[in-house]
Amino acid sequence: MNHLTHPLFHRIIWVVLDGVGAGELPDAAAFQDRGANTLGNLSRAFQLKTGKSLNLPHMEALGLGNITEIVGTPPRSAGKGEGAFGKAIELSQGKDTTSGHWEMAGLVLSKPFVTFPNGFPMEVVNRWIQENQLPGVLGNQSASGTEIIKEWGEEHLQTGKPILYTSADSVWQVAAHEDTFGLDRLYSICKSARKICDELQIGRVIARPFIGGSIQQKPFQRTYNRKDYAQPPRSETYLDILCREGIPTLGMGKISNIYAAQGIQSNIDTRGNTDGLKVLLEQIKTTKAGLLFCNLIDFDMLYGHRRDVVGFGRALEEFDLVLPNIKKELLPTDLLLITADHGNDPTFPGTDHTREYIPILAYSPAQNLPGPLDLGIRTTFADLGATAVAGLLGRIPHPTSLVGTSFLSMLGIEPS
């Protein structure tokens, strides 16, 4: 780890493009993900479906095309772009949101969260039913969130039974109608399930509200009023270190939920990528110190899981279009980090996450070496958290059990 004498940055903007992986990890076969490459495979499929290449010129300038082969986004040589690029290996034994985010913050999970591909044990489900005085449940199976609502939505409206389901990830998901079941009640029964899931070592409980159906004469549709109830991190993270040292930490999107609010002092909920980018820009203009940590969820929730190649590609183009506006607000005392938490290859079989490298793009107006610079293959996602702490504190406090090595020294930025 690098030991600096004083902070290089007053502010770090850390953006997670949820599910935007950068090619299969060496152990992808163990996860049945050999051949997965969210960015690479997406670019080829997008061109086939639309007749156009992905248009990502601003991320291209940062070296996105150097990380993996992307149709329409060629690699850049040093002096022909800006910023820096790299990719990182996941040490945690998973490919889910929680393990990815926790590892970015320095905490590696040597033992994965428990999954229930055949549904949850009925004795546990019955306990949950009794605790919440529910008339029963529907589903209790592994399923796509949109498909299970189509399958059980009308019966849910008729019976009042919530829809319980899971996936290849360690999640206890509950879908219910916003109007007939009610958001508050849905959130309440999900909080109750969190206690059970702590015992079962399940990573997240997710409330999945939806609207529509015969009572509204509209197709069923999930809403952005979802809430995640995660296990608290099993030890401190780099976020806790920042808080302890008096550095403000602001989450945007589902960041606070992922860390069970541990190490995140305040959070602004967002309604998808477009709203998330609007909030991010507003906060960059008004919040002048600390960590601004933003998750953009639509890549994963709307497009990856639904295997929507065109939607995924257009969401990437939307982010790329906003990137110059973000950079315009940055000062030499700011560092922008762009990354992901796992893969979700929309061309891959099934509807689940994929075990991939995550991309790393970095940019600061203070960089004095010609970019894009090559950060190489980072040996853990935690290098992002180590870099953020080193940049904001000027050091990484010791002793710490957290992993990760700062890459600040590779960015060509000198103390001011």
FENMOQUI-V384037 format. One record per run of one state. SS is the DSSP state (2 for helix, 1 for strand, 0 for the rest). FROM is the first residue (numbers start at 0). TO is the last residue. If there is no record, write none. Layout:
SS&FROM&TO / SS&FROM&TO
This chain:
0&0&9 / 1&10&16 / 0&17&19 / 1&20&23 / 0&24&26 / 2&27&30 / 0&31&36 / 2&37&49 / 0&50&55 / 2&56&60 / 0&61&62 / 2&63&66 / 0&67&68 / 1&69&69 / 0&70&71 / 1&72&72 / 0&73&79 / 1&80&80 / 0&81&82 / 1&83&87 / 0&88&95 / 2&96&103 / 0&104&120 / 2&121&130 / 0&131&135 / 1&136&141 / 0&142&143 / 2&144&158 / 0&159&160 / 1&161&165 / 0&166&169 / 1&170&176 / 2&177&199 / 0&200&202 / 1&203&212 / 0&213&216 / 1&217&221 / 0&222&225 / 1&226&229 / 0&230&236 / 2&237&243 / 0&244&247 / 1&248&251 / 0&252&253 / 2&254&257 / 0&258&264 / 1&265&267 / 0&268&270 / 2&271&285 / 0&286&288 / 1&289&295 / 0&296&296 / 2&297&303 / 0&304&307 / 2&308&327 / 0&328&332 / 1&333&338 / 0&339&341 / 1&342&342 / 0&343&352 / 1&353&353 / 0&354&354 / 1&355&362 / 0&363&369 / 1&370&370 / 0&371&371 / 1&372&377 / 0&378&381 / 2&382&392 / 0&393&406 / 2&407&409 / 0&410&415
